[in-house]
Amino acid sequence: MEKEDFPVILCDVKLPDANGVELIPQLKKIRPASEVILLTAYGTIPGGVKAIQQGAFDYLTKGDDNERILPVVNRAAEKALLQRRIRQLEEKVGRKYHFDNMLGHSATLLQAIDLAKKVAQTDTTVLLTGETGTGKEVFAQAIHQDSPRRTKAFVAVNCSALGREILESELFGHKVGAFTGAVRDKKGLFEEAHEGTLFLDEIGEMPLELQAKLLRVLETGEFMRVGDTKTIRTDVRIIAATNRDLLAESQEGHFRADLFYRLSVFRIHLPALRDRKEDIPVLASWFARFFADKMNRTAPELTPDFLEKIQQYPWKGNIRELKNVIERAVILASGPLTVDLLPAEILFDTGTETPGSASSFDLSLSEKMLIQKALHHTKGNKTEAARLLNIGLTTLYRKIEEYNLGL
């Protein structure tokens, strides 16, 4: 067992030097994902119950259950295979959201990672601040995966995506009949995330009425479902995120000051992409390889003019915007990623260039080539091409006529 990983173990109960039932915990300790089937010539109900309690998959009586052995082994093997797949997925998720996998070497990013690593080992509430698209949920996942709670649930909710009543029900659950449509009891996310981590994204958008309930949970570890009178205890680590200035919001009365100070025990600010420009080539190259792999293509090179252009752009949408731009460029590319594959808002970000200059002429030519490639990729579907180019359908028709593309 220590040398080889057997999915299924058939074990007698009466062994020369051990008892099979008592042996189960030792076998499970060595190979937790293996399934143990016990065989005995003297089957009893108490013996079977004890075997199952110890972790046996099944308990068979020799002679009487001979025809059951192969079907039971098959079911045990299926369960063992499923357990292994689950474990592999958990390990994959853990690696995906590990701090070591965060791309970039800028001082501002490394400082944020260092702070996150330190707080991950605690149960302290964390407030992640930064612009939209800077990777706040990725950081929250990494903190969870690096914490003692990693084996429990990571549950995320966007506070800006739901109305007050729905958000309250999602967070705290509800009792049957609490409101129209509440036809059964429902667990809330605080229950789902018990002993794990609850990530509250866009916390600044949470209605003031719910902020009071959230504060009570943070202070007491207790809450009530909507429409219920019974208190429920929960053990949840809270990580919140916002792109707002919550201190200013609290001073203006738009956010509870007591909740702000309770959430911001440990604050980590994630830098905007324009403040870590040295990381842009690393991120762009990684996204290019990622999307090329998804499309079963060879990873394209990024030309110097392409890299220069994306490093000059301010990236108001940050990493999320960069990711989308690289995905589109990989779709349209038939070779290296060149500057003409960039969308218009980046391509025509020419600063002080004046219309009619050589630069403007080159960019017009690039725009024509980009539209041609988009239409070729979509097999002439103008609606899809307009979506891909991030322009209106009317604009696309006008550009087709302007460049005399004859489509």
C-alpha distance (Angstrom), angle and dihedral (degrees) to the residues before:
residue distance angle dihedral
M1 . . .
E2 3.81 . .
K3 3.81 91.7 .
E4 3.81 100.5 39.8
D5 3.80 134.8 34.4
F6 3.83 109.0 -129.4
P7 3.83 114.8 -172.0
V8 3.84 93.3 -154.5
I9 3.82 130.3 27.7
L10 3.81 123.8 -162.2
C11 3.80 108.6 -159.8
D12 3.80 133.8 177.1
V13 3.79 118.1 -131.3
K14 3.81 96.4 -138.3
L15 3.78 107.0 53.6
P16 3.83 126.1 170.9
D17 3.80 92.5 -114.1
A18 3.82 105.7 17.7
N19 3.78 147.5 22.8
G20 3.82 114.2 -106.9
V21 3.80 94.1 -141.4
E22 3.80 92.1 52.3
L23 3.81 90.2 44.6
I24 3.85 93.9 61.0
P25 3.86 96.9 82.2
Q26 3.82 90.1 51.3
L27 3.80 92.1 49.9
K28 3.81 91.3 46.7
K29 3.79 90.8 49.5
I30 3.81 90.5 56.8
R31 3.83 95.8 40.5
P32 3.84 111.6 16.5
A33 3.82 93.4 178.3
S34 3.83 95.3 52.1
E35 3.79 119.4 101.1
V36 3.83 120.6 -134.9
I37 3.82 122.7 -150.0
L38 3.82 115.0 -168.9
L39 3.80 123.0 -148.4
T40 3.80 124.3 -162.3
A41 3.77 138.6 170.2
Y42 3.78 91.0 -149.1
G43 3.78 106.9 48.3
T44 3.80 118.6 -174.3
I45 3.78 132.1 175.8
P46 3.85 93.8 -122.0
G47 3.82 89.2 48.6
G48 3.79 91.7 51.5
V49 3.80 92.7 47.0
K50 3.81 91.6 51.0
A51 3.81 91.6 47.4
I52 3.81 92.0 52.9
Q53 3.81 90.7 46.0
Q54 3.79 89.2 54.2
G55 3.81 90.0 53.9
A56 3.82 105.3 -92.3
F57 3.80 116.4 155.1
D58 3.83 91.4 -143.4
Y59 3.82 142.7 -14.8
L60 3.82 116.1 -137.3
T61 3.79 131.9 -172.7
K62 3.79 114.6 -134.8
G63 3.78 114.6 -117.2
D64 3.79 96.1 11.1
D65 3.82 95.7 59.6
N66 3.82 102.5 36.5
E67 3.80 92.7 120.1
R68 3.82 90.5 51.7
I69 3.80 96.4 56.4
L70 3.82 100.2 83.2
P71 3.84 96.0 43.8
V72 3.82 89.7 47.7
V73 3.83 91.3 49.0
N74 3.82 89.5 50.1
R75 3.82 92.2 51.6
A76 3.80 91.3 46.0
A77 3.82 90.6 50.3
E78 3.81 91.0 50.7
K79 3.81 90.9 50.8
A80 3.81 92.1 47.1
L81 3.83 90.5 50.6
L82 3.81 90.8 50.0
Q83 3.82 90.6 49.9
R84 3.80 90.1 52.7
R85 3.81 92.2 49.5
I86 3.80 91.1 50.0
R87 3.80 90.7 49.6
Q88 3.83 91.1 49.0
L89 3.81 90.7 49.9
E90 3.81 91.2 49.4
E91 3.80 90.3 50.4
K92 3.82 90.3 47.2
V93 3.82 91.8 51.3
G94 3.79 89.9 47.3
R95 3.81 90.9 52.8
K96 3.81 92.8 44.2
Y97 3.79 93.4 55.7
H98 3.79 96.9 37.9
F99 3.79 118.9 124.9
D100 3.81 90.4 -123.9
N101 3.82 89.2 64.3
M102 3.79 94.6 57.9
L103 3.78 108.5 113.5
G104 3.77 121.1 -129.9
H105 3.78 142.0 54.8
S106 3.80 103.4 -144.6
A107 3.80 116.5 134.3
T108 3.82 93.4 -120.0
L109 3.81 92.7 53.2
L110 3.80 93.9 45.3
Q111 3.79 90.4 50.5
A112 3.83 91.0 53.3
I113 3.83 91.0 47.9
D114 3.81 91.3 49.8
L115 3.81 91.5 52.9
A116 3.81 91.7 46.6
K117 3.81 92.4 51.1
K118 3.78 91.2 52.6
V119 3.80 96.1 49.1
A120 3.83 93.6 41.9
Q121 3.81 92.0 77.0
T122 3.81 91.6 58.2
D123 3.81 134.7 63.8
T124 3.81 91.6 -123.9
T125 3.80 117.9 138.5
V126 3.82 111.0 -109.6
L127 3.81 129.6 -153.6
L128 3.81 114.9 -158.7
T129 3.80 114.6 -161.4
G130 3.78 130.8 -173.4
E131 3.77 143.9 101.3
T132 3.80 123.1 -59.0
G133 3.79 111.9 -77.5
T134 3.81 97.8 23.9
G135 3.82 93.4 118.7
K136 3.81 103.5 -99.3
E137 3.82 94.3 151.3
V138 3.82 90.7 48.1
F139 3.81 88.6 54.3
A140 3.81 90.9 47.4
Q141 3.82 90.4 51.9
A142 3.81 91.1 48.4
I143 3.81 92.0 50.6
H144 3.81 89.4 51.2
Q145 3.82 93.7 46.9
D146 3.81 90.9 49.8
S147 3.81 93.2 48.5
P148 3.83 132.5 85.8
R149 3.83 86.0 -106.6
R150 3.81 93.4 64.9
T151 3.83 93.6 111.8
K152 3.81 91.5 56.4
A153 3.79 130.4 71.0
F154 3.79 126.4 -63.8
V155 3.82 106.3 -155.2
A156 3.82 122.6 -174.1
V157 3.80 130.6 -167.7
N158 3.81 130.1 177.9
C159 3.80 106.9 -137.4
S160 3.82 92.4 -160.9
A161 3.79 95.0 55.0
L162 3.83 97.9 65.0
G163 3.81 136.0 57.4
R164 3.81 119.5 -114.8
E165 3.82 97.1 -98.2
I166 3.79 94.4 45.0
L167 3.82 92.9 45.2
E168 3.81 91.1 50.1
S169 3.80 90.6 51.6
E170 3.82 91.8 45.6
L171 3.80 93.2 51.3
F172 3.80 101.4 39.1
G173 3.82 104.5 18.7
H174 3.78 124.5 -134.5
K175 3.79 143.6 -115.1
V176 3.77 122.8 -116.1
G177 3.80 110.0 -85.7
A178 3.82 93.8 19.1
F179 3.81 89.1 126.6
T180 3.79 139.9 -13.4
G181 3.78 108.4 -58.4
A182 3.83 95.6 22.0
V183 3.80 94.0 123.7
R184 3.81 95.5 157.4
D185 3.77 141.6 16.9
K186 3.80 113.1 -81.4
K187 3.78 130.1 -160.5
G188 3.78 116.0 -132.2
L189 3.78 127.7 -137.2
F190 3.80 91.4 -100.2
E191 3.82 87.5 63.5
E192 3.80 93.4 41.9
A193 3.81 90.4 52.3
H194 3.83 95.1 47.0
E195 3.82 109.1 148.9
G196 3.81 88.3 2.7
T197 3.80 136.6 76.1
L198 3.81 130.1 -71.7
F199 3.81 115.0 -158.0
L200 3.81 114.2 -157.4
D201 3.79 106.8 -164.9
E202 3.82 120.5 -163.9
I203 3.81 90.0 12.5
G204 3.82 89.5 171.1
E205 3.82 88.7 71.0
M206 3.83 93.7 59.1
P207 3.84 112.5 117.4
L208 3.82 115.3 -110.0
E209 3.83 92.7 -117.6
L210 3.81 91.1 59.1
Q211 3.78 92.3 44.4
A212 3.82 88.5 67.2
K213 3.83 91.4 54.0
L214 3.79 91.5 46.8
L215 3.81 90.8 51.1
R216 3.81 90.2 53.5
V217 3.81 91.3 53.2
L218 3.80 91.1 49.3
E219 3.81 92.2 49.8
T220 3.83 100.9 39.6
G221 3.80 107.0 17.3
E222 3.82 87.9 -127.5
F223 3.81 135.7 110.1
M224 3.79 141.8 158.1
R225 3.76 129.0 -127.4
V226 3.79 116.0 -115.7
G227 3.81 107.6 -83.6
D228 3.81 94.0 12.7
T229 3.82 132.1 111.2
K230 3.81 97.2 -162.0
T231 3.80 119.3 97.9
I232 3.80 118.6 -130.8
R233 3.80 122.7 -157.6
T234 3.78 120.4 -141.7
D235 3.79 136.4 -176.4
V236 3.80 105.5 -152.2
R237 3.79 133.4 151.8
I238 3.82 110.4 -138.3
I239 3.79 123.6 -145.5
A240 3.80 113.9 178.2
A241 3.79 129.9 -172.2
T242 3.79 135.3 -165.2
N243 3.78 141.8 168.2
R244 3.82 90.5 -155.1
D245 3.80 131.7 89.3
L246 3.81 96.4 -110.3
L247 3.79 93.5 -175.6
A248 3.81 90.4 58.6
E249 3.83 89.8 42.4
S250 3.81 90.7 53.4
Q251 3.81 92.1 48.6
E252 3.80 89.3 53.1
G253 3.82 91.8 48.6
H254 3.81 95.9 -111.7
F255 3.81 94.2 112.0
R256 3.80 129.8 32.9
A257 3.81 110.1 -101.6
D258 3.83 92.7 -150.6
L259 3.80 90.7 53.1
F260 3.81 91.5 47.2
Y261 3.80 92.0 54.9
R262 3.82 90.8 44.3
L263 3.82 91.9 51.7
S264 3.78 96.7 42.3
V265 3.79 97.4 60.1
F266 3.80 86.0 121.1
R267 3.79 117.4 18.0
I268 3.80 125.3 -168.3
H269 3.80 119.6 -173.8
L270 3.80 116.6 -153.6
P271 3.82 113.3 -148.3
A272 3.79 122.6 -121.9
L273 3.80 115.2 -111.0
R274 3.82 91.8 -113.9
D275 3.83 87.4 60.1
R276 3.81 92.2 55.8
K277 3.81 101.3 41.2
E278 3.81 92.1 152.8
D279 3.82 87.7 69.0
I280 3.83 95.1 55.3
P281 3.86 96.7 84.6
V282 3.83 90.9 49.6
L283 3.80 92.6 49.4
A284 3.82 93.6 43.7
S285 3.81 92.5 50.4
W286 3.79 91.8 48.9
F287 3.82 92.9 49.5
A288 3.82 90.2 47.5
R289 3.83 91.1 54.2
F290 3.81 91.3 44.0
F291 3.81 95.9 52.7
A292 3.80 93.7 39.6
D293 3.80 88.7 54.3
K294 3.83 90.8 50.5
M295 3.82 88.9 52.7
N296 3.83 93.1 45.2
R297 3.78 91.3 -115.9
T298 3.77 134.5 132.6
A299 3.80 111.0 -96.0
P300 3.82 107.4 -99.1
E301 3.78 124.9 -130.0
L302 3.81 118.6 -117.1
T303 3.81 110.9 -128.4
P304 3.82 119.6 -133.7
D305 3.83 92.9 -112.6
F306 3.82 89.8 51.3
L307 3.82 91.9 51.4
E308 3.77 92.4 44.9
K309 3.79 92.4 51.7
I310 3.81 95.5 49.0
Q311 3.81 90.9 47.8
Q312 3.81 90.8 54.2
Y313 3.82 94.4 50.6
P314 3.87 116.5 94.8
W315 3.86 95.9 -135.0
K316 3.78 100.7 -148.0
G317 3.81 87.8 -177.8
N318 3.81 90.2 50.2
I319 3.83 120.5 -160.6
R320 3.79 93.0 -10.3
E321 3.81 91.4 56.5
L322 3.82 92.0 45.7
K323 3.81 90.3 51.0
N324 3.82 92.0 53.0
V325 3.82 92.3 47.2
I326 3.81 92.5 51.1
E327 3.81 92.1 47.2
R328 3.81 90.7 54.0
A329 3.81 92.1 45.8
V330 3.82 91.5 52.1
I331 3.82 90.5 50.0
L332 3.80 92.3 51.4
A333 3.81 97.8 39.5
S334 3.79 123.2 100.8
G335 3.79 91.8 -178.9
P336 3.82 135.3 -10.7
L337 3.81 119.1 1.4
T338 3.79 106.0 -98.6
V339 3.79 131.5 -175.9
D340 3.82 93.3 -102.9
L341 3.82 89.2 67.5
L342 3.80 92.1 66.2
P343 3.83 119.6 101.7
A344 3.78 120.6 -101.1
E345 3.81 96.6 -101.0
I346 3.82 89.5 59.8
L347 3.79 97.7 31.9
F348 3.81 94.0 53.9
D349 3.78 96.3 40.6
T350 3.81 88.1 116.4
G351 3.78 101.8 151.7
T352 3.81 109.5 -152.4
E353 3.82 97.1 -1.5
T354 3.82 111.9 131.2
P355 3.82 126.4 -139.9
G356 3.78 113.1 -91.5
S357 3.80 94.9 31.3
A358 3.78 121.0 128.2
S359 3.80 89.0 -106.5
S360 3.81 92.2 55.4
F361 3.81 90.1 48.3
D362 3.80 90.8 52.6
L363 3.79 91.5 48.7
S364 3.81 92.0 50.5
L365 3.78 88.5 53.2
S366 3.81 89.7 49.2
E367 3.81 90.9 50.6
K368 3.80 90.3 53.1
M369 3.80 91.3 50.4
L370 3.80 91.1 47.8
I371 3.81 92.5 52.7
Q372 3.80 90.7 47.8
K373 3.81 91.1 51.8
A374 3.81 92.4 47.4
L375 3.80 91.9 51.1
H376 3.79 90.9 46.4
H377 3.82 91.5 50.5
T378 3.83 92.0 49.4
K379 3.83 92.2 43.9
G380 3.80 90.8 -119.3
N381 3.83 96.3 -46.4
K382 3.82 99.4 146.1
T383 3.81 95.6 -171.4
E384 3.81 91.6 55.0
A385 3.82 91.5 42.1
A386 3.81 90.6 53.3
R387 3.82 90.3 50.3
L388 3.79 90.8 48.9
L389 3.81 91.4 49.1
N390 3.82 91.2 44.8
I391 3.81 92.9 -126.8
G392 3.80 133.8 117.1
L393 3.81 119.6 -90.4
T394 3.82 90.4 -120.7
T395 3.80 89.7 53.2
L396 3.80 90.4 51.1
Y397 3.83 92.1 52.4
R398 3.80 89.9 48.6
K399 3.83 91.4 50.4
I400 3.83 91.3 48.3
E401 3.80 89.2 54.4
E402 3.83 92.8 42.0
Y403 3.81 93.1 53.1
N404 3.83 92.6 39.3
L405 3.78 92.0 -127.2
G406 3.80 91.2 161.2
L407 3.82 95.3 -139.5
